[in-house]
Amino acid sequence: MYNFQQYRHIQEPGWTLGWTWAKEEVIWYMLGSQATEQGDCSKFHSGIPHSCEKNPTVVDKLSGTPYNFQVANCCKAGVLSSLAQDPSNAASKFEITVGSTGTTSKSIHLPKNFTLKTPGPGYTCGPAKIVRPTQYFTSDKRRASQAFMTWDITCTYSQFVAQRIPTCCVSLSSFYNDTIINCPSCTCGCQNKTQPDSCVNFNYKPLNPYGDINDTGIFWGIKSFNDILSSAGPFGYVQSEILLKKDKSTFTMDQGWAFPRRIYFNGDYCVMPPPDVVHVLESKGIKMVPFKLNYTVDLVQGILNFAMDVDMLAHFDQWQCSGEDNVYEAQDQWHTELRRAHLIPAVDYI
């Protein structure tokens, strides 16, 4: 299992992987992980399988697991680093011995309905696809053996699937504003929310998603020092200073936008105040006329759902158009919502 997310890690209590067997398969043994339920194994009278569940759920083992039950890259309590933070800890491995299955490539049936929780929802897994068999080399690298069959499962993350209401917002302040600029009202659904200030004494790594353009970076805390916010509420914060170098040819401090254009926290998008509230538009000669919108909580939620349905449709459009609706977790919900989003005109969305 590889976490290819650049800035989204999997935190405690760790990942949970599930699937549905195609026929009457059982799990005889596991190394590096375990099934959460044994299920009904009453038809076995000698030698009881590890799990007889039709829909097994597998979790990683803890770090103190005896060595004879471990494999390489296992036993991290399901915690995976992001690829940018620590590539060596962005992978997890376990071994599984399956019984009551076929013995040829034509008689083996692939599992289906894979699910990945980390620990909550957000990931949607595609079907298993047969790929080139994995090769294993001897210690001297002079001989290779190959697996009987290899298949891949790709799981993609969507913040809208994880939670329809944003969970992070950012307040801004600058030298040309008298007050701190707060998030728009009901940004997080008018719930009680915790807003971290920033991170102190952190690690930094630049990300270059657009080739040589260095406009994206990731910050994270120092392990065992400040990588975890220990409590919720006003006392659950850490703080520090970030000094950013600006390109003088393109940036001016005369009421310029001195803030990041986009901020993510734990991999999820954070809502930010619009540029007009920090007088950027006024500095361009645009007259700003204040007005009040009498929004109710239900109305704001409806507007957010309207936009997020369209965004989700764009994310899952390829799957839906290819007839793979059956891989969605919420069979009674997502089909209807995504098809409904097809009918939203572009003018209304804008």
C-alpha positions in Angstrom: 0.0 0.0 0.0 1.6 3.3 -1.2 0.5 6.8 -0.2 1.2 8.9 -3.2 -0.4 12.0 -1.7 2.1 14.8 -1.5 0.7 16.5 1.6 -2.0 14.2 3.0 -0.9 11.7 5.6 -2.9 9.0 7.3 -3.0 9.6 11.0 -4.0 7.5 14.0 -6.0 5.2 14.4 -4.7 4.4 10.9 -6.0 2.9 7.7 -8.7 0.3 7.4 -8.9 -1.8 4.2 -11.9 -3.8 3.2 -13.2 -5.8 0.2 -15.7 -8.5 -0.9 -14.6 -11.9 -1.9 -15.9 -13.1 -5.3 -16.8 -16.6 -4.1 -16.2 -18.6 -0.9 -12.6 -17.6 -0.2 -11.2 -17.5 3.3 -8.1 -16.0 4.9 -5.9 -18.7 6.4 -2.9 -16.7 7.7 -1.8 -13.0 7.8 1.5 -11.4 8.5 1.8 -7.7 9.3 -1.9 -7.1 9.6 -5.1 -8.8 10.9 -8.7 -9.1 10.1 -11.0 -7.4 12.6 -13.6 -10.3 12.6 -13.1 -14.0 12.3 -16.6 -14.7 11.1 -18.4 -18.0 10.9 -15.8 -20.8 10.4 -18.0 -23.6 11.7 -17.6 -25.7 8.5 -13.9 -26.1 9.2 -13.3 -28.9 11.8 -9.5 -29.1 11.7 -7.4 -26.0 11.2 -9.5 -22.9 11.7 -8.9 -20.0 9.2 -7.9 -16.5 10.4 -11.1 -15.1 8.9 -14.1 -16.5 7.1 -15.8 -13.2 6.5 -17.3 -12.6 3.1 -16.5 -8.9 3.5 -13.3 -8.8 5.6 -11.9 -5.7 7.2 -8.1 -5.5 7.6 -6.1 -3.2 9.9 -2.4 -2.8 10.4 -0.7 -4.3 13.4 0.9 -2.3 16.2 4.6 -1.5 16.5 5.2 -4.0 19.3 4.1 -7.0 17.2 6.5 -10.1 17.6 9.0 -10.4 14.8 7.6 -13.7 13.6 4.3 -12.0 12.8 5.9 -9.0 10.9 7.0 -8.3 7.3 8.9 -5.3 6.0 7.1 -2.0 6.2 4.3 -3.3 8.5 3.2 -2.7 12.0 2.9 1.1 12.1 -0.6 1.1 13.6 -1.9 2.1 10.2 -0.1 5.5 10.2 1.4 6.5 6.9 3.4 9.7 6.1 2.8 11.7 3.0 5.1 11.2 0.1 6.6 14.7 0.5 7.3 14.4 4.2 8.9 11.0 4.5 8.8 8.7 1.5 10.3 5.8 3.5 7.3 5.8 5.7 4.7 6.4 3.0 4.2 2.6 2.4 2.6 -0.3 4.3 2.8 -4.0 3.6 1.2 -7.2 4.8 1.0 -10.8 3.5 -2.1 -12.9 3.3 -2.7 -16.6 2.6 -6.0 -17.2 0.9 -7.9 -20.6 0.8 -10.8 -22.0 -1.2 -9.7 -20.1 -4.3 -8.7 -21.1 -7.8 -5.4 -22.6 -8.8 -5.0 -21.1 -12.3 -5.2 -17.6 -13.8 -8.6 -18.5 -15.3 -10.1 -19.9 -12.1 -9.1 -17.1 -9.7 -11.7 -14.4 -9.3 -10.6 -10.9 -8.2 -12.1 -9.4 -5.0 -14.4 -6.4 -5.5 -15.9 -3.4 -3.7 -12.6 -2.3 -2.1 -12.9 0.4 0.6 -10.2 2.5 2.3 -10.9 4.5 5.5 -8.2 6.7 7.0 -9.8 6.4 9.5 -12.9 8.2 8.2 -14.4 8.4 4.7 -13.0 10.4 1.8 -11.3 7.7 -0.4 -13.2 5.9 -3.2 -11.5 2.8 -4.6 -11.7 1.6 -8.1 -12.0 -2.1 -9.2 -9.0 -4.4 -9.1 -7.1 -4.5 -12.4 -4.7 -7.2 -13.4 -1.2 -5.9 -14.2 2.1 -7.4 -15.0 3.1 -10.1 -12.4 5.4 -8.8 -9.7 9.0 -10.0 -9.9 11.2 -11.1 -6.9 14.9 -11.1 -7.2 17.4 -13.2 -5.2 19.9 -11.5 -3.0 22.6 -11.5 -5.7 20.1 -10.1 -8.3 21.0 -12.8 -10.8 17.7 -14.7 -10.7 14.1 -13.5 -10.7 10.9 -15.4 -9.9 7.4 -13.9 -10.4 4.1 -13.9 -8.7 1.3 -16.1 -10.0 -0.9 -13.0 -10.5 -0.7 -9.3 -9.6 -3.5 -6.7 -9.5 -3.7 -3.1 -8.5 -6.3 -1.1 -6.8 -6.3 2.7 -6.9 -8.1 4.8 -4.3 -8.6 8.5 -4.9 -9.4 11.1 -2.2 -12.1 13.7 -2.4 -12.6 16.3 0.4 -16.2 16.6 -0.6 -16.7 12.8 0.0 -14.9 13.1 3.3 -17.1 15.9 4.6 -19.5 18.1 2.8 -18.8 21.1 5.1 -15.3 22.6 5.1 -13.4 21.9 8.4 -10.7 24.6 8.1 -10.7 28.3 7.7 -8.0 30.9 7.9 -8.1 34.4 9.4 -5.7 37.0 7.9 -4.1 40.2 9.1 -1.7 42.7 7.5 0.0 46.0 8.2 -2.5 48.0 6.1 -5.6 46.5 7.9 -6.7 47.7 11.4 -8.3 44.4 12.4 -7.9 40.7 11.8 -10.0 39.5 8.8 -12.1 36.6 9.9 -13.5 33.8 7.8 -16.9 34.4 6.1 -19.9 33.6 8.3 -20.9 29.9 8.5 -17.8 28.9 6.6 -17.7 25.6 8.5 -21.5 25.1 8.7 -21.8 27.3 11.9 -20.3 24.5 13.9 -17.9 24.8 16.8 -14.5 24.8 15.1 -10.8 24.9 16.1 -8.5 27.1 14.1 -4.8 26.5 14.5 -2.6 29.6 14.3 0.3 28.1 12.4 3.2 25.7 13.1 6.3 26.3 15.2 9.8 25.1 14.3 8.6 23.1 11.4 10.1 21.3 8.5 9.7 22.7 5.0 9.8 21.2 1.5 9.0 23.0 -1.7 6.7 21.3 -4.2 6.9 22.0 -7.9 3.7 20.8 -9.5 4.2 23.1 -12.5 7.8 22.2 -13.5 10.2 25.0 -12.6 7.6 27.2 -11.0 8.3 27.2 -7.2 5.0 28.5 -5.8 3.9 25.7 -3.5 5.4 24.4 -0.3 4.5 22.0 2.6 5.2 22.7 6.2 4.9 20.1 9.0 5.9 19.9 12.7 9.0 18.2 14.1 8.3 14.6 15.2 7.8 14.2 19.0 8.0 17.9 19.5 5.2 19.8 17.8 3.7 17.5 15.1 0.5 17.0 17.1 -2.0 19.5 18.5 -2.5 18.0 21.9 -5.8 19.5 22.7 -8.9 21.1 21.1 -10.0 24.7 21.7 -8.1 27.9 22.3 -5.2 26.2 24.1 -4.7 23.7 21.3 -2.3 25.7 19.1 1.3 26.3 18.2 2.8 29.4 16.6 5.8 30.8 14.9 7.0 33.1 12.2 7.4 32.5 8.4 9.5 34.8 6.3 8.7 34.6 2.7 10.7 36.1 -0.1 8.7 38.0 -2.7 9.6 38.7 -6.4 10.0 42.5 -6.5 9.2 42.6 -10.2 5.7 41.3 -9.7 4.8 42.2 -6.0 4.2 45.5 -4.3 3.5 46.1 -0.6 1.1 49.0 -1.5 -2.0 47.2 -0.3 -0.8 44.1 -2.2 -1.9 40.6 -1.6 0.7 39.4 0.9 -1.0 36.2 1.7 -0.9 32.7 0.2 -3.5 32.1 -2.5 -4.5 28.7 -1.1 -4.0 27.0 2.2 -4.5 23.3 3.1 -4.5 21.8 6.6 -3.9 18.1 6.9 -4.5 17.9 3.2 -7.9 19.5 3.2 -8.7 22.9 1.5 -9.1 25.8 3.9 -11.6 28.6 3.2 -10.0 32.0 3.0 -11.4 35.6 3.1 -11.9 37.0 -0.4 -9.4 39.6 -1.6 -12.0 42.5 -1.5 -12.0 42.5 2.3 -8.3 43.4 2.5 -8.8 46.4 0.2 -7.1 44.9 -2.8 -9.9 45.9 -5.1 -10.1 49.4 -3.6 -6.4 49.8 -4.3 -7.2 49.2 -8.0 -9.7 52.1 -8.1 -12.8 50.0 -7.7 -15.5 51.5 -5.4 -16.7 49.0 -2.9 -20.3 49.3 -1.8 -21.2 47.3 1.4 -24.5 45.4 1.5 -26.0 42.7 3.7 -27.1 39.3 2.6 -29.7 37.8 5.0 -28.5 34.2 4.6 -29.9 31.5 6.9 -27.8 28.5 7.8 -29.9 26.3 5.6 -29.4 28.6 2.6 -25.7 28.8 3.1 -25.5 25.0 3.3 -27.6 24.7 0.1 -25.2 27.0 -1.8 -22.2 25.1 -0.6 -23.8 21.8 -1.6 -24.7 23.2 -5.0 -21.1 24.1 -5.8 -19.6 20.9 -4.3 -21.9 18.7 -6.2 -20.6 20.1 -9.5 -17.0 19.7 -8.2 -17.6 16.1 -7.3 -19.2 15.4 -10.7 -16.0 16.7 -12.4 -13.9 14.5 -10.1 -16.0 11.3 -10.7 -17.3 12.0 -14.2 -14.9 9.5 -15.9 -16.1 6.6 -13.6 -19.8 7.4 -14.1 -19.5 7.8 -17.9 -17.7 4.4 -18.1 -20.5 2.6 -16.2 -18.6 2.0 -13.0 -21.3 3.4 -10.6 -21.3 0.2 -8.6 -17.9 1.0 -7.1 -19.3 3.9 -5.0 -19.7 3.3 -1.3 -23.0 5.1 -0.8 -25.1 3.3 -3.4 -28.3 5.1 -2.2 -26.9 8.6 -2.5 -24.0 9.4 -4.9 -25.7 8.2 -8.1 -28.6 10.6 -7.7 -26.5 13.6 -6.6 -23.9 13.3 -9.4 -26.6 12.8 -12.1 -28.4 15.8 -10.7 -25.3 17.9 -11.0 -25.2 17.1 -14.8 -28.3 19.4 -15.1 -26.8 22.5 -13.4 -26.1 25.2 -16.1 -22.7 26.7 -16.2 -24.2 30.2 -15.7 -25.9 29.2 -12.4 -22.7 27.5 -11.1 -20.6 30.7 -11.8 
